[in-house]
Amino acid sequence: MKNRLFIVNPEESIDSAIQKILLNGHRAVMVVKKNKLLGIVSEGDILKALIYKKKLNSKVENIMNRSYKFLKVYNREKVQKIFSKYLVSFVPIVNNRMEIKKIITLEKFLKEI
C-alpha cells in the first residue's frame, strides 16, 4: 500500500520518519495511532529536533506537530488554498473520527488542474 510511506505510529523513531520521508518524497509523514491522525512530522520538525539535540531513536510523538492542515471533504478550492498559503506537500482528507480517507499530494493536485 502506497499510503504506508506517509504514515508512522507515535512510537516509531525519528530515523524511521526520515526513511519514510525519503521514500515518499513529500517532505513529511503523518503520525497515526489506531487509525486516527494525531499529527504531522515534517523535515522542519526533524531539523528542529536535531538542533535541540534529540536523538534519532527518539519517538516521533515527541516532535510531531499537532497543528496541521486537513479537510473532512475534498474541495478543490480549499485544497488549492492550503497548498498555496501553507506550502505543504500534501493534504489529508479525514472523516469525523480523524481516520485518513485520502491523501491529496501537491503533485497529484497539479496534474488534475
mmCIF file of the C-alpha atoms, coordinates in Angstrom:
data_MODEL
# 
_entry.id   MODEL 
# 
loop_
_atom_site.group_PDB 
_atom_site.id 
_atom_site.type_symbol 
_atom_site.label_atom_id 
_atom_site.label_alt_id 
_atom_site.label_comp_id 
_atom_site.label_asym_id 
_atom_site.label_entity_id 
_atom_site.label_seq_id 
_atom_site.pdbx_PDB_ins_code 
_atom_site.Cartn_x 
_atom_site.Cartn_y 
_atom_site.Cartn_z 
_atom_site.occupancy 
_atom_site.B_iso_or_equiv 
_atom_site.pdbx_formal_charge 
_atom_site.auth_seq_id 
_atom_site.auth_comp_id 
_atom_site.auth_asym_id 
_atom_site.auth_atom_id 
_atom_site.pdbx_PDB_model_num 
ATOM 1   C CA . MET A 1 1   ? 0.000   0.000  0.000   1.00 0.00 ? 1   MET A CA 1 
ATOM 2   C CA . LYS A 1 2   ? 1.459   3.316  -1.117  1.00 0.00 ? 2   LYS A CA 1 
ATOM 3   C CA . ASN A 1 3   ? -0.019  5.267  1.831   1.00 0.00 ? 3   ASN A CA 1 
ATOM 4   C CA . ARG A 1 4   ? 2.225   3.378  4.267   1.00 0.00 ? 4   ARG A CA 1 
ATOM 5   C CA . LEU A 1 5   ? 5.063   5.627  3.108   1.00 0.00 ? 5   LEU A CA 1 
ATOM 6   C CA . PHE A 1 6   ? 3.122   8.590  4.502   1.00 0.00 ? 6   PHE A CA 1 
ATOM 7   C CA . ILE A 1 7   ? 2.345   7.069  7.919   1.00 0.00 ? 7   ILE A CA 1 
ATOM 8   C CA . VAL A 1 8   ? 4.300   6.418  11.114  1.00 0.00 ? 8   VAL A CA 1 
ATOM 9   C CA . ASN A 1 9   ? 2.985   5.481  14.527  1.00 0.00 ? 9   ASN A CA 1 
ATOM 10  C CA . PRO A 1 10  ? 3.830   7.648  17.560  1.00 0.00 ? 10  PRO A CA 1 
ATOM 11  C CA . GLU A 1 11  ? 6.250   5.052  18.926  1.00 0.00 ? 11  GLU A CA 1 
ATOM 12  C CA . GLU A 1 12  ? 8.405   4.952  15.801  1.00 0.00 ? 12  GLU A CA 1 
ATOM 13  C CA . SER A 1 13  ? 11.762  6.685  15.809  1.00 0.00 ? 13  SER A CA 1 
ATOM 14  C CA . ILE A 1 14  ? 12.726  9.934  14.151  1.00 0.00 ? 14  ILE A CA 1 
ATOM 15  C CA . ASP A 1 15  ? 15.045  7.838  11.990  1.00 0.00 ? 15  ASP A CA 1 
ATOM 16  C CA . SER A 1 16  ? 12.069  5.784  10.784  1.00 0.00 ? 16  SER A CA 1 
ATOM 17  C CA . ALA A 1 17  ? 10.225  9.001  9.873   1.00 0.00 ? 17  ALA A CA 1 
ATOM 18  C CA . ILE A 1 18  ? 13.294  10.198 7.945   1.00 0.00 ? 18  ILE A CA 1 
ATOM 19  C CA . GLN A 1 19  ? 13.398  6.939  5.982   1.00 0.00 ? 19  GLN A CA 1 
ATOM 20  C CA . LYS A 1 20  ? 9.713   7.206  5.031   1.00 0.00 ? 20  LYS A CA 1 
ATOM 21  C CA . ILE A 1 21  ? 10.102  10.864 4.041   1.00 0.00 ? 21  ILE A CA 1 
ATOM 22  C CA . LEU A 1 22  ? 12.975  9.906  1.772   1.00 0.00 ? 22  LEU A CA 1 
ATOM 23  C CA . LEU A 1 23  ? 10.854  7.158  0.212   1.00 0.00 ? 23  LEU A CA 1 
ATOM 24  C CA . ASN A 1 24  ? 7.639   9.157  -0.203  1.00 0.00 ? 24  ASN A CA 1 
ATOM 25  C CA . GLY A 1 25  ? 9.403   12.290 -1.469  1.00 0.00 ? 25  GLY A CA 1 
ATOM 26  C CA . HIS A 1 26  ? 6.869   14.653 0.097   1.00 0.00 ? 26  HIS A CA 1 
ATOM 27  C CA . ARG A 1 27  ? 8.846   16.238 2.969   1.00 0.00 ? 27  ARG A CA 1 
ATOM 28  C CA . ALA A 1 28  ? 6.546   14.922 5.740   1.00 0.00 ? 28  ALA A CA 1 
ATOM 29  C CA . VAL A 1 29  ? 4.744   11.951 7.265   1.00 0.00 ? 29  VAL A CA 1 
ATOM 30  C CA . MET A 1 30  ? 1.530   11.641 9.249   1.00 0.00 ? 30  MET A CA 1 
ATOM 31  C CA . VAL A 1 31  ? 1.531   10.256 12.788  1.00 0.00 ? 31  VAL A CA 1 
ATOM 32  C CA . VAL A 1 32  ? -1.323  7.769  13.160  1.00 0.00 ? 32  VAL A CA 1 
ATOM 33  C CA . LYS A 1 33  ? -2.427  5.656  16.135  1.00 0.00 ? 33  LYS A CA 1 
ATOM 34  C CA . LYS A 1 34  ? -5.353  3.222  15.956  1.00 0.00 ? 34  LYS A CA 1 
ATOM 35  C CA . ASN A 1 35  ? -6.212  4.641  12.510  1.00 0.00 ? 35  ASN A CA 1 
ATOM 36  C CA . LYS A 1 36  ? -6.531  8.198  13.894  1.00 0.00 ? 36  LYS A CA 1 
ATOM 37  C CA . LEU A 1 37  ? -4.440  11.084 12.596  1.00 0.00 ? 37  LEU A CA 1 
ATOM 38  C CA . LEU A 1 38  ? -2.620  12.655 15.552  1.00 0.00 ? 38  LEU A CA 1 
ATOM 39  C CA . GLY A 1 39  ? -0.090  14.934 13.900  1.00 0.00 ? 39  GLY A CA 1 
ATOM 40  C CA . ILE A 1 40  ? 2.454   15.564 11.181  1.00 0.00 ? 40  ILE A CA 1 
ATOM 41  C CA . VAL A 1 41  ? 6.243   15.306 11.240  1.00 0.00 ? 41  VAL A CA 1 
ATOM 42  C CA . SER A 1 42  ? 7.933   17.412 8.582   1.00 0.00 ? 42  SER A CA 1 
ATOM 43  C CA . GLU A 1 43  ? 11.540  17.834 7.584   1.00 0.00 ? 43  GLU A CA 1 
ATOM 44  C CA . GLY A 1 44  ? 11.450  21.122 9.501   1.00 0.00 ? 44  GLY A CA 1 
ATOM 45  C CA . ASP A 1 45  ? 10.282  19.377 12.680  1.00 0.00 ? 45  ASP A CA 1 
ATOM 46  C CA . ILE A 1 46  ? 13.147  16.909 12.319  1.00 0.00 ? 46  ILE A CA 1 
ATOM 47  C CA . LEU A 1 47  ? 15.708  19.674 11.792  1.00 0.00 ? 47  LEU A CA 1 
ATOM 48  C CA . LYS A 1 48  ? 14.450  21.487 14.914  1.00 0.00 ? 48  LYS A CA 1 
ATOM 49  C CA . ALA A 1 49  ? 14.685  18.254 16.897  1.00 0.00 ? 49  ALA A CA 1 
ATOM 50  C CA . LEU A 1 50  ? 18.274  17.744 15.783  1.00 0.00 ? 50  LEU A CA 1 
ATOM 51  C CA . ILE A 1 51  ? 19.182  21.337 16.640  1.00 0.00 ? 51  ILE A CA 1 
ATOM 52  C CA . TYR A 1 52  ? 17.828  20.710 20.140  1.00 0.00 ? 52  TYR A CA 1 
ATOM 53  C CA . LYS A 1 53  ? 19.977  17.561 20.390  1.00 0.00 ? 53  LYS A CA 1 
ATOM 54  C CA . LYS A 1 54  ? 17.188  14.975 20.122  1.00 0.00 ? 54  LYS A CA 1 
ATOM 55  C CA . LYS A 1 55  ? 18.478  11.517 19.269  1.00 0.00 ? 55  LYS A CA 1 
ATOM 56  C CA . LEU A 1 56  ? 17.460  9.802  16.029  1.00 0.00 ? 56  LEU A CA 1 
ATOM 57  C CA . ASN A 1 57  ? 16.000  6.955  18.076  1.00 0.00 ? 57  ASN A CA 1 
ATOM 58  C CA . SER A 1 58  ? 13.629  9.352  19.933  1.00 0.00 ? 58  SER A CA 1 
ATOM 59  C CA . LYS A 1 59  ? 9.916   8.793  19.339  1.00 0.00 ? 59  LYS A CA 1 
ATOM 60  C CA . VAL A 1 60  ? 8.179   10.886 16.692  1.00 0.00 ? 60  VAL A CA 1 
ATOM 61  C CA . GLU A 1 61  ? 5.383   11.690 19.150  1.00 0.00 ? 61  GLU A CA 1 
ATOM 62  C CA . ASN A 1 62  ? 7.902   13.940 20.923  1.00 0.00 ? 62  ASN A CA 1 
ATOM 63  C CA . ILE A 1 63  ? 8.443   16.118 17.860  1.00 0.00 ? 63  ILE A CA 1 
ATOM 64  C CA . MET A 1 64  ? 5.181   15.866 15.891  1.00 0.00 ? 64  MET A CA 1 
ATOM 65  C CA . ASN A 1 65  ? 3.235   18.974 15.016  1.00 0.00 ? 65  ASN A CA 1 
ATOM 66  C CA . ARG A 1 66  ? -0.293  18.744 16.419  1.00 0.00 ? 66  ARG A CA 1 
ATOM 67  C CA . SER A 1 67  ? -1.414  21.816 14.491  1.00 0.00 ? 67  SER A CA 1 
ATOM 68  C CA . TYR A 1 68  ? -1.726  20.663 10.893  1.00 0.00 ? 68  TYR A CA 1 
ATOM 69  C CA . LYS A 1 69  ? -3.937  21.253 7.878   1.00 0.00 ? 69  LYS A CA 1 
ATOM 70  C CA . PHE A 1 70  ? -6.561  18.718 6.796   1.00 0.00 ? 70  PHE A CA 1 
ATOM 71  C CA . LEU A 1 71  ? -10.013 18.601 5.245   1.00 0.00 ? 71  LEU A CA 1 
ATOM 72  C CA . LYS A 1 72  ? -13.037 16.465 6.022   1.00 0.00 ? 72  LYS A CA 1 
ATOM 73  C CA . VAL A 1 73  ? -14.377 16.702 2.482   1.00 0.00 ? 73  VAL A CA 1 
ATOM 74  C CA . TYR A 1 74  ? -12.410 17.130 -0.732  1.00 0.00 ? 74  TYR A CA 1 
ATOM 75  C CA . ASN A 1 75  ? -12.914 20.638 -2.062  1.00 0.00 ? 75  ASN A CA 1 
ATOM 76  C CA . ARG A 1 76  ? -10.658 21.732 -4.899  1.00 0.00 ? 76  ARG A CA 1 
ATOM 77  C CA . GLU A 1 77  ? -10.635 25.422 -3.935  1.00 0.00 ? 77  GLU A CA 1 
ATOM 78  C CA . LYS A 1 78  ? -9.863  24.688 -0.287  1.00 0.00 ? 78  LYS A CA 1 
ATOM 79  C CA . VAL A 1 79  ? -7.082  22.275 -1.230  1.00 0.00 ? 79  VAL A CA 1 
ATOM 80  C CA . GLN A 1 80  ? -5.566  24.890 -3.533  1.00 0.00 ? 80  GLN A CA 1 
ATOM 81  C CA . LYS A 1 81  ? -5.753  27.493 -0.757  1.00 0.00 ? 81  LYS A CA 1 
ATOM 82  C CA . ILE A 1 82  ? -3.985  25.167 1.707   1.00 0.00 ? 82  ILE A CA 1 
ATOM 83  C CA . PHE A 1 83  ? -1.233  24.369 -0.793  1.00 0.00 ? 83  PHE A CA 1 
ATOM 84  C CA . SER A 1 84  ? -0.604  28.000 -1.670  1.00 0.00 ? 84  SER A CA 1 
ATOM 85  C CA . LYS A 1 85  ? -0.982  29.544 1.787   1.00 0.00 ? 85  LYS A CA 1 
ATOM 86  C CA . TYR A 1 86  ? 0.810   26.947 3.918   1.00 0.00 ? 86  TYR A CA 1 
ATOM 87  C CA . LEU A 1 87  ? 3.252   25.471 1.367   1.00 0.00 ? 87  LEU A CA 1 
ATOM 88  C CA . VAL A 1 88  ? 2.525   21.886 2.451   1.00 0.00 ? 88  VAL A CA 1 
ATOM 89  C CA . SER A 1 89  ? 3.255   18.956 0.170   1.00 0.00 ? 89  SER A CA 1 
ATOM 90  C CA . PHE A 1 90  ? 0.053   17.007 0.886   1.00 0.00 ? 90  PHE A CA 1 
ATOM 91  C CA . VAL A 1 91  ? -3.386  17.447 2.432   1.00 0.00 ? 91  VAL A CA 1 
ATOM 92  C CA . PRO A 1 92  ? -5.048  14.541 4.265   1.00 0.00 ? 92  PRO A CA 1 
ATOM 93  C CA . ILE A 1 93  ? -8.785  14.065 3.845   1.00 0.00 ? 93  ILE A CA 1 
ATOM 94  C CA . VAL A 1 94  ? -10.237 12.595 7.051   1.00 0.00 ? 94  VAL A CA 1 
ATOM 95  C CA . ASN A 1 95  ? -13.625 11.536 8.395   1.00 0.00 ? 95  ASN A CA 1 
ATOM 96  C CA . ASN A 1 96  ? -15.221 12.724 11.655  1.00 0.00 ? 96  ASN A CA 1 
ATOM 97  C CA . ARG A 1 97  ? -13.149 10.199 13.628  1.00 0.00 ? 97  ARG A CA 1 
ATOM 98  C CA . MET A 1 98  ? -9.931  11.641 12.112  1.00 0.00 ? 98  MET A CA 1 
ATOM 99  C CA . GLU A 1 99  ? -9.317  8.476  10.108  1.00 0.00 ? 99  GLU A CA 1 
ATOM 100 C CA . ILE A 1 100 ? -7.443  9.142  6.873   1.00 0.00 ? 100 ILE A CA 1 
ATOM 101 C CA . LYS A 1 101 ? -9.620  8.524  3.834   1.00 0.00 ? 101 LYS A CA 1 
ATOM 102 C CA . LYS A 1 102 ? -7.434  10.041 1.127   1.00 0.00 ? 102 LYS A CA 1 
ATOM 103 C CA . ILE A 1 103 ? -4.157  11.884 0.683   1.00 0.00 ? 103 ILE A CA 1 
ATOM 104 C CA . ILE A 1 104 ? -4.024  14.684 -1.870  1.00 0.00 ? 104 ILE A CA 1 
ATOM 105 C CA . THR A 1 105 ? -0.414  15.327 -2.843  1.00 0.00 ? 105 THR A CA 1 
ATOM 106 C CA . LEU A 1 106 ? 0.614   18.578 -4.472  1.00 0.00 ? 106 LEU A CA 1 
ATOM 107 C CA . GLU A 1 107 ? 1.892   16.613 -7.452  1.00 0.00 ? 107 GLU A CA 1 
ATOM 108 C CA . LYS A 1 108 ? -1.445  14.800 -7.925  1.00 0.00 ? 108 LYS A CA 1 
ATOM 109 C CA . PHE A 1 109 ? -3.390  18.045 -7.459  1.00 0.00 ? 109 PHE A CA 1 
ATOM 110 C CA . LEU A 1 110 ? -1.351  19.889 -10.087 1.00 0.00 ? 110 LEU A CA 1 
ATOM 111 C CA . LYS A 1 111 ? -1.888  17.082 -12.593 1.00 0.00 ? 111 LYS A CA 1 
ATOM 112 C CA . GLU A 1 112 ? -5.656  17.378 -12.108 1.00 0.00 ? 112 GLU A CA 1 
ATOM 113 C CA . ILE A 1 113 ? -5.876  21.101 -12.828 1.00 0.00 ? 113 ILE A CA 1 
# 
